[in-house]
Amino acid sequence: MTTKAIFLILACTIVVASLAGRTGSSSRAQTQRELNDGANRQLRIAEAEMATVLSSLTIKANGHPDALAKLNRAQAAWVAYRDAHIDSLWPSKTPLPSYGSVHPMCVAMEKTKLTKQRIAELRQMLKVEDGEVCFGAWPE
């Protein structure tokens, strides 16, 4: 295993351990599987939040099919970016042998981070205020 892989494993483990401490749960993950499950749970929560925000934008775009089509195109491009970014971080065609059992956790954590960033961008579209001429003009 390379030094880079060992560093990645340690960094991901430290981050997940700190995230586990923030959840307020009295039980701590003890195995890599539990850490992976926790990271996947956080990802599902973020993805559900993003779906809610996208739904709100869709409702707000009612009667504006061009705006909705552009949002859908942007979201599809974001998903493609997210997946390509993940692939670029862990480029091996055989990730488990290359990066170890920590790999699924690290992927879920990175996807969660990117998803939360996207949620923030989408939320901005929901609350554009008068006078914010350069941010955009999502239909009302």
C-alpha positions as CSV (number, residue, x, y, z in Angstrom):
1,M,0.0,0.0,0.0
2,T,1.4,3.4,-0.9
3,T,2.0,6.3,1.5
4,K,-0.7,8.2,-0.3
5,A,-3.3,5.4,0.3
6,I,-2.3,5.1,3.9
7,F,-2.7,8.9,4.4
8,L,-6.0,8.8,2.6
9,I,-7.3,6.0,4.9
10,L,-6.1,7.8,8.0
11,A,-7.6,11.2,6.9
12,C,-11.0,9.6,6.1
13,T,-11.1,7.7,9.4
14,I,-10.4,10.9,11.4
15,V,-13.0,12.8,9.5
16,V,-15.6,10.1,9.9
17,A,-14.8,9.8,13.6
18,S,-15.3,13.5,14.1
19,L,-18.6,13.4,12.2
20,A,-19.8,10.5,14.3
21,G,-19.1,12.6,17.3
22,R,-21.3,15.4,16.0
23,T,-24.4,13.2,15.5
24,G,-25.2,13.1,19.2
25,S,-25.4,9.3,19.0
26,S,-24.3,7.6,22.2
27,S,-23.0,4.6,20.2
28,R,-19.8,5.0,18.3
29,A,-18.9,3.1,15.1
30,Q,-16.5,0.3,15.9
31,T,-16.0,-1.4,12.6
32,Q,-15.3,-0.2,9.1
33,R,-18.7,-1.5,8.0
34,E,-20.3,0.7,10.6
35,L,-18.3,3.7,9.5
36,N,-19.2,3.0,5.9
37,D,-22.9,2.7,6.9
38,G,-22.7,6.0,8.8
39,A,-21.2,7.8,5.8
40,N,-23.8,6.3,3.5
41,R,-26.6,7.4,5.9
42,Q,-25.2,11.0,5.9
43,L,-25.2,10.9,2.0
44,R,-28.8,9.7,1.9
45,I,-29.8,12.6,4.2
46,A,-28.0,15.1,2.0
47,E,-29.5,13.6,-1.2
48,A,-33.0,13.8,0.3
49,E,-32.5,17.4,1.3
50,M,-31.3,18.2,-2.3
51,A,-34.4,16.4,-3.7
52,T,-36.6,18.6,-1.5
53,V,-34.9,21.8,-2.7
54,L,-35.1,20.7,-6.3
55,S,-38.8,20.0,-5.8
56,S,-39.3,23.5,-4.4
57,L,-37.5,24.9,-7.5
58,T,-39.7,22.8,-9.7
59,I,-42.9,24.1,-8.0
60,K,-41.6,27.7,-8.3
61,A,-40.9,27.2,-12.0
62,N,-44.5,26.1,-12.7
63,G,-45.5,27.6,-16.0
64,H,-41.9,28.2,-17.1
65,P,-40.9,25.1,-19.0
66,D,-37.7,26.6,-20.3
67,A,-36.5,27.4,-16.8
68,L,-37.3,23.9,-15.7
69,A,-35.5,22.3,-18.7
70,K,-32.4,24.4,-17.9
71,L,-32.5,23.4,-14.2
72,N,-32.8,19.7,-15.2
73,R,-29.9,20.1,-17.7
74,A,-27.8,21.9,-15.0
75,Q,-28.6,19.2,-12.4
76,A,-27.7,16.4,-14.9
77,A,-24.4,18.2,-15.6
78,W,-23.7,18.5,-11.9
79,V,-24.3,14.8,-11.3
80,A,-21.9,14.1,-14.2
81,Y,-19.3,16.4,-12.7
82,R,-19.7,14.8,-9.2
83,D,-19.2,11.3,-10.6
84,A,-16.2,12.4,-12.7
85,H,-14.7,14.1,-9.8
86,I,-15.1,11.0,-7.6
87,D,-13.5,8.9,-10.3
88,S,-10.6,11.3,-10.6
89,L,-9.9,11.1,-6.8
90,W,-9.9,7.3,-6.9
91,P,-8.9,6.4,-10.4
92,S,-8.2,2.7,-9.9
93,K,-10.4,0.3,-11.8
94,T,-10.3,-2.0,-8.7
95,P,-10.9,0.4,-5.8
96,L,-11.2,-2.1,-2.9
97,P,-7.9,-3.8,-3.5
98,S,-6.3,-0.4,-4.3
99,Y,-7.7,1.7,-1.5
100,G,-9.0,-0.8,1.0
101,S,-12.3,-1.1,2.9
102,V,-12.2,2.6,3.8
103,H,-12.9,3.5,0.1
104,P,-16.7,3.3,0.2
105,M,-16.7,5.6,3.3
106,C,-14.4,8.1,1.7
107,V,-16.5,8.1,-1.5
108,A,-19.7,8.7,0.5
109,M,-18.1,11.5,2.4
110,E,-16.9,13.2,-0.7
111,K,-20.3,12.9,-2.3
112,T,-21.9,14.3,0.8
113,K,-19.6,17.3,0.8
114,L,-20.3,18.0,-2.9
115,T,-24.1,17.4,-2.4
116,K,-24.2,19.9,0.5
117,Q,-22.4,22.5,-1.7
118,R,-24.9,21.9,-4.4
119,I,-27.8,22.3,-1.9
120,A,-26.4,25.7,-1.0
121,E,-26.3,26.8,-4.6
122,L,-29.8,25.6,-5.2
123,R,-31.1,27.3,-2.0
124,Q,-29.7,30.6,-3.3
125,M,-32.0,30.2,-6.3
126,L,-35.0,30.0,-4.0
127,K,-34.3,33.2,-2.1
128,V,-33.1,35.7,-4.7
129,E,-34.1,39.1,-3.4
130,D,-35.0,42.2,-5.2
131,G,-31.8,44.1,-6.1
132,E,-29.8,40.9,-6.5
133,V,-29.4,41.6,-10.2
134,C,-26.3,39.5,-10.8
135,F,-27.2,36.3,-9.1
136,G,-30.0,35.1,-11.4
137,A,-33.7,35.5,-11.8
138,W,-35.4,32.1,-11.0
139,P,-39.0,32.4,-12.1
140,E,-41.8,33.0,-9.7
